[in-house]
């Protein structure tokens, strides 16, 4: 996060990890695979299968709020903000970095979320004609102006209460949009 992907060598990574460069190569193959693994592990820690496994779709307002808060804890974390800045700054020079991030993070999350939307639909109260689009819209609701301020380093940082209100309002907006 300090020097970006292009400015970080496998020697730097090995030194930081306290292992040999050969160990890093043996374990990850290359820097791109290491980057993808880091993103996937970070995203799965906040919004992985463990978040979705117990959801039934029978209490969508509460369950979506839980998903929203998990997502917020990820995207508003210092690590995620720093990563976002690196990806945006390096994207034009290294488009593969953006593709790797998208596949390991958002695309993976959207897949889990789409399966959850199918559970909600079984209740007959909500209909998601294009579940992929609905997933994108849901997660974009948590970013907006507040997230942009954080990315740009404009104080003050949002409080827990503000983030919780964002989650509740976003869930309400989302459910109203797809009510039958």
Secondary structure, DSSP 8 states (H G I E B T S, - for coil): --STTTT--HHHHHHHHTS-HHHHHHHHSSHHHHHHHHHHHHHHHHHSHHHHTT--SSSHHHHHHHHHHHHHHHHTSHHHHHHHHHHHHHHTT-HHHHHHHHIIIIIHHHHHHHHHHHHHHTTSSB--SSHHHHHHHHHHTTTHHHHHHHHHT-SS---HHHHHHHHHHHHHHHHHHTB-
